Amino acid sequence: MIHYPKGGRCAACAKRLDNCSRLPFHTMPVHRQDGGGVVVICTQFELAASTAERGKPFLNPRRGRRV
């Protein structure tokens, strides 16, 4: 089963541009099961200081599309 973080938290995270693919998502609290995957609540989440710092909308470099 694939574990992945809740996307809304990623968009508001101070570390949103970091490569988080090596984080242990399988050990994080489960938010819900979604088809073949599990949505988790990221324990490494840090709220960005301001909306300007969040830079919404932004281009996610790992996915190459707007989030």
C-alpha positions in Angstrom: 0.0 0.0 0.0 1.3 3.5 -0.9 1.4 6.1 1.9 1.3 9.8 1.0 0.8 13.0 2.9 -2.3 15.1 2.9 -1.8 17.6 0.1 -3.3 20.7 1.8 -0.7 20.5 4.5 2.1 20.3 1.9 0.9 23.4 0.2 1.0 25.4 3.5 4.3 23.9 4.7 7.4 26.0 5.1 9.4 23.0 3.7 7.1 22.6 0.6 9.9 22.9 -1.9 12.1 20.2 -0.2 12.2 16.7 -1.5 10.1 14.8 1.1 10.1 11.5 -0.7 12.4 9.8 1.8 10.2 10.7 4.8 8.8 7.6 6.6 5.2 8.2 5.6 4.3 4.6 6.6 4.9 5.5 10.3 2.8 8.7 10.3 -0.8 8.9 11.6 -3.4 7.8 9.1 -5.9 10.5 7.9 -7.9 8.2 5.6 -7.6 5.3 3.2 -8.0 6.5 -0.4 -8.4 3.7 -3.0 -5.1 1.9 -3.2 -3.3 4.3 -0.9 -3.2 5.7 2.6 -3.3 9.5 3.2 -1.3 10.4 6.3 -0.8 13.4 8.5 2.8 14.5 8.0 4.7 14.7 11.3 7.4 16.9 9.7 4.9 19.7 8.8 5.9 23.3 9.7 3.4 26.0 8.9 4.8 28.7 6.6 5.1 32.1 8.4 2.8 34.0 6.0 0.7 33.6 2.9 3.4 35.5 0.9 6.0 32.9 2.1 3.6 30.1 1.0 3.6 31.7 -2.4 0.2 30.2 -3.4 -0.3 29.2 -6.1 3.1 27.7 -6.7 4.7 25.3 -9.1 5.6 22.0 -7.4 9.0 21.1 -8.8 8.5 17.4 -8.0 5.3 17.1 -10.0 5.8 19.8 -12.6 2.3 21.2 -12.2 0.4 23.8 -10.2 -1.0 22.6 -6.9 
